[in-house]
Amino acid sequence: MKTRWLMAAAAVALLVTTSNPAVAQGRGRGNDQNRGQAKKAARQFAERDRAAARQWYQQHRDRLPRGFRDDDRLPPGFEVRLVPGFVFDMDMRRRSYPVPAGLARGFGPPPRGYRYLVIGGHVVLVDDGYRVHDVIRLEIILGR
């Protein structure tokens, strides 16, 4: 009886130790380096997003919503803050607006934990902590 119990325990231990690598290999996610690159690419505007922003802006130049109007332009000291890594302070948050629905449709949904904002005529991708990840500077693109 004792031998039977010992054999069963050894069989279970063998199954437990050999089944973990099979589960980890079956996930199909690739290595850590590839996952980091995919996440990084998702946190930036693609060229098609920039093209969609230019097209939307050209179509709506005569009736621009909040965030794009001349009254919404940022003071010179604020312009230099719109770089990847900068975290919006309360003043920058008050000056930002959600991206208009028509423009957002051109981008598609933002990555999980991110949002599109408009501030001073720029479209900005920020995370939930208001850290800037990428910027589309429409007045530079269009020579406003």
C-alpha positions in Angstrom: 0.0 0.0 0.0 2.8 2.3 0.9 4.5 1.6 -2.5 1.3 2.4 -4.4 1.0 5.8 -2.6 4.7 6.6 -3.3 4.2 5.8 -7.0 1.1 8.0 -7.2 2.9 10.9 -5.5 5.9 10.6 -7.9 3.6 10.5 -10.9 1.8 13.7 -9.7 5.1 15.4 -9.0 6.3 14.5 -12.5 3.1 15.8 -14.1 3.3 19.1 -12.2 6.9 19.7 -13.1 6.6 18.9 -16.8 3.2 20.6 -17.5 4.2 24.2 -16.6 6.6 24.7 -19.5 4.0 23.4 -21.9 1.5 26.0 -20.6 4.0 28.9 -20.8 5.0 27.9 -24.4 1.4 27.7 -25.5 0.6 31.3 -24.9 2.1 32.5 -28.2 3.1 36.0 -26.9 6.8 35.9 -27.9 9.6 37.1 -25.8 9.6 40.1 -23.5 11.5 42.3 -26.0 8.8 41.8 -28.6 6.0 42.6 -26.2 7.7 45.8 -25.2 8.1 46.9 -28.8 4.4 46.2 -29.5 3.4 48.3 -26.4 5.7 51.1 -27.4 4.3 51.2 -31.0 0.7 51.4 -29.6 1.6 54.5 -27.6 2.4 56.6 -30.7 0.4 58.1 -33.5 0.8 56.3 -36.8 1.3 58.1 -40.0 -2.4 57.3 -40.9 -3.5 59.0 -37.7 -1.5 62.1 -38.7 -3.1 62.0 -42.2 -6.6 61.6 -40.6 -5.9 64.6 -38.4 -4.8 66.8 -41.3 -7.9 65.8 -43.3 -10.3 66.4 -40.5 -8.8 69.8 -39.8 -9.0 70.8 -43.4 -12.7 69.8 -43.4 -13.5 71.7 -40.2 -11.4 74.8 -40.5 -14.4 77.1 -40.7 -16.1 75.8 -37.6 -13.4 74.5 -35.2 -14.4 73.1 -31.8 -12.9 74.0 -28.5 -9.2 73.3 -28.2 -8.6 74.2 -31.9 -9.8 77.9 -31.8 -7.4 80.8 -31.8 -8.6 81.7 -28.3 -7.4 78.2 -27.1 -3.8 78.7 -28.2 -1.2 78.1 -25.6 1.2 80.7 -24.3 4.8 80.3 -25.6 6.0 78.7 -22.3 3.3 76.0 -22.5 4.2 75.0 -26.1 7.5 73.6 -25.1 5.9 71.3 -22.5 4.1 69.2 -25.2 6.8 66.5 -25.5 6.7 62.8 -24.7 7.2 62.2 -21.0 5.7 65.5 -19.8 2.9 65.1 -17.2 0.1 67.7 -17.5 -0.2 69.9 -14.4 -3.6 71.2 -13.3 -3.4 74.2 -15.6 -2.7 72.1 -18.7 -5.5 69.8 -17.7 -7.9 72.7 -17.5 -6.8 73.9 -21.0 -7.4 70.4 -22.6 -10.5 69.0 -24.2 -11.6 65.6 -25.4 -10.9 65.0 -29.1 -14.0 65.6 -31.3 -15.9 62.4 -32.1 -15.3 62.7 -35.8 -11.6 63.0 -35.4 -11.4 60.2 -32.8 -13.1 57.9 -35.3 -10.2 58.6 -37.7 -7.8 57.4 -35.1 -9.7 54.4 -33.9 -10.0 53.6 -30.2 -6.9 54.6 -28.0 -4.9 51.9 -26.4 -6.2 50.7 -23.0 -5.3 53.3 -20.3 -4.8 56.1 -22.8 -6.9 59.0 -24.2 -6.8 61.6 -27.0 -6.9 65.2 -25.9 -6.9 68.5 -27.8 -4.8 71.4 -26.3 -3.8 74.6 -28.0 -4.5 73.3 -31.5 -2.6 70.0 -30.9 -3.8 66.5 -30.6 -2.1 64.7 -27.7 -2.1 61.0 -26.7 -1.9 60.8 -22.9 -2.1 58.0 -20.4 -4.4 57.9 -17.4 -1.8 59.8 -15.4 -1.8 62.6 -18.1 1.7 61.7 -19.2 2.2 62.8 -22.9 3.2 59.9 -25.2 2.8 61.6 -28.6 1.7 64.9 -30.2 0.2 65.9 -33.6 1.0 69.6 -34.1 -1.6 70.6 -36.5 -0.7 74.3 -36.8 2.8 73.3 -37.8 1.6 70.7 -40.3 -0.9 73.1 -41.9 1.0 76.3 -41.5 -1.7 77.9 -39.4 
